[in-house]
Amino acid sequence: MMNPLPAPVARKNQFASDNYSGICPQAWQAMAAANQGWADAYGNDPWTEQACDLVREFFETDCQVFFVFNGTAANSLALAALCHSYHSVICHESSHVETDECGAAEFFSNGTKILLVPGAGGKVDLEAVAHTVGRRSDIHYPKPKVLSITQATELGTVYSESELCAVGDLARRLGLRLHMDGARFANALASLNAAPADLSWRAGVDVLTLGGTKNGMAVGEAVVFFNRELALEFDYRCKQAGQLASKMRFLAAPWIGLLQSGAYLDNAAHANRCAALLEREISAIPGISLCHPRQANAVFVSMPPALSEALQARGWHFYTFIGSGHARFMCSWNTEERDVRALANDLRDLAAHLPHRHPAAKN
Ligand SMILES: *Cc1c(COP(=O)(O)O)cnc(C)c1O
């Protein structure tokens, strides 16, 4: 006899990450629609072809598209495709590639070195990039080859179109390829109300990691090569890394569902709106302050540790290890307005009852 299924754990109070959310209806339906009979394996199926075409349509260009399981693979395989082992990749010190991928970029590129630059709000400081490239040109230095930026950034900010163009110009001037980690590319699109092409290849992006999971899919990111020559033999890289799905149609189908219905943008816009509401609701609470400009679906908050702990004790989940270690509240396609209001109410309530420090105790 089969064991009864465990009851789902109700974790309603959820602002930890947009990958704590479930599968959105459009992605789920598209997977169900692809679940018909037999189809050729390893991407030779009509769903994969259609999904690639939809991505090309979305970006208004004839790009090369690959579907992989997750963002770490998408980023590190893309970077490996752009580098030899003696090259280096320049990225922000708080970038996912540096802090959250367990050295995968270095691993898959057989030793390519990551060089870190600072920058306000999670955006690379262009002077620091130029300095990192220009300070050495001798054979002893890992040869800078790629500039990798994140859009929206790890700190919930967004590069504007003109900022992106400046990044693209600099990369071209310095002879660097430009990679964009777009795990939350849709949130940046929704935030700027811009055309996908303007935030990518028209600004000089060679390769984009296009996020699907955090937008509402079960699993999957796309690697989009605007510079098609760089995609040479990328399929082999995916296969060797264990990232070539045999039942590819189920990685591809959700893209059809999200892009055809417009949910890809709608989901991101909804998440951004929830974050904006949270920002408005909590900005006037004494004792807490907002850390970075809220431009996408995350709100970063500085608050006393006692308040953070009290909030967690009430069942709210959020991360405190991202970037500079502030509390991060992340909204997703299925965050509800009442969740946001309930969180804000608890924050307000707890902040009002927190024992105030005596001014004399200040140091
Ligand atoms: C979530 C995320 C990724 C992907 O992470 P995986 O867990 O490997 O799918 C990549 N970049 C950024 C900025 C992210 O937030």
The ligand as a Tripos MOL2 file, in Angstrom:
@<TRIPOS>MOLECULE
LIG
   15    15     1     0     0
SMALL
NO_CHARGES

@<TRIPOS>ATOM
      1 C1         18.4610   33.0560   -8.9130 C.3       1 LIG1
      2 C2         19.5640   33.6830   -9.6800 C.ar      1 LIG1
      3 C3         20.3030   32.9450  -10.6040 C.ar      1 LIG1
      4 C4         20.0480   31.4720  -10.8640 C.3       1 LIG1
      5 O1         20.2670   30.6430   -9.7970 O.3       1 LIG1
      6 P1         20.0230   29.0600   -9.8440 P.3       1 LIG1
      7 O2         19.6810   28.7220   -8.4570 O.co2     1 LIG1
      8 O3         21.3040   28.4470  -10.2890 O.co2     1 LIG1
      9 O4         18.9400   28.7940  -10.8230 O.co2     1 LIG1
     10 C5         21.2650   33.6010  -11.3340 C.ar      1 LIG1
     11 N1         21.5170   34.9110  -11.1570 N.ar      1 LIG1
     12 C6         20.8310   35.6540  -10.2780 C.ar      1 LIG1
     13 C7         21.1200   37.1150  -10.1490 C.3       1 LIG1
     14 C8         19.8460   35.0560   -9.4970 C.ar      1 LIG1
     15 O5         19.1630   35.7990   -8.6120 O.3       1 LIG1
@<TRIPOS>BOND
     1     1     2 1
     2     2     3 ar
     3     2    14 ar
     4     3     4 1
     5     3    10 ar
     6     4     5 1
     7     5     6 1
     8     6     7 2
     9     6     8 1
    10     6     9 1
    11    10    11 ar
    12    11    12 ar
    13    12    13 1
    14    12    14 ar
    15    14    15 1
@<TRIPOS>SUBSTRUCTURE
     1 LIG1         1 GROUP 0 **** ****
